Amino acid sequence: MGVQMQDDPRDGAPGKDDAAPPDRSAQGDAPRPLAPGLYLVATPIGNARDITLRALDVLGSAEVLAAEDTRTLRHLMSIHGVPMRGRRIIAHHDHNARQSGGVILQHLRDGRSVAFASDAGTPLVADPGYSVLRDAAAQGLPVHAIPGASALLAALGVAGLPTDRFLFAGFVPAAQGARRRWLAEITAVAATVVMFDSPRRVGQTLEALAEIDPARPAVICRELTKKFEEVLRGTVAELREQVPAEGLRGEVVIVLAPPQIQAVDDEVLRSALGGLLDRLSVRDAAAEVAEHYGVPRKQVYALAIEMGRADRG
């Protein structure tokens, strides 16, 4: 997700009491060399101070830099006083991935350290770079994660919805028909769903969700970590009424609660078990029925044991 990096001291850049790391190159000190390999560097999703110290070290030490948007990475490094030292940044995005990916892989094969920075957030989460990582791993080249900010996890954290099981669904499709089919599929998943959406189309997404389940709890996170951060909570129907027709402004993440588990009568479960116990073990039959009906496995297992005792009696 592309963002406008905040470099005002109040909104992201280092202030007087939180100075940027010194430019060691300017003092005649070369940065410590990195071991060869691909370093996936997470970058802030808005607030420049969300960069990690390790990420700054890697950006300062890597022999080769690569990024989806070279301007964004240059700006981030400038904010934190990380020198370029004559290095150029390889632009790697959807439109040139084949060519730039080959250049990055050649650097790795030549034994160089390459820092690959996302446009915003964690690399490869709704960002280009998968093919480079896949090919590097296939060739036995070292790959390292430099974790940090993530719009996905930030939204999941503030939403207040279940986090024991969640699905990151990516970007909501733009076309109306594709959007409706896509939403029908992901809303059936028994997990909290996190999705990125265009601020201009949020109202259309909520309209489609309301046709599926208007009472489903949901949270809209807008401009996370930025000055105008906003979190809207309610049911899908309530949020649809809050969002203006022209949509919202800024980066938007939608978090959708899991579907409500419908109560299933024990007789329905017994009937389903009866058709499986002749060919499956009690444990396997209970697991299959529990998954099919979305009920606790322990409950179905107890019924299966009870049925076995009744048959023996």
Order of alpha helices (4+ residues) and beta strands (2+ residues): beta-alpha-beta-alpha-beta-alpha-beta-alpha-beta-alpha-beta-alpha-beta-alpha-beta-beta-alpha-beta-alpha-alpha-alpha
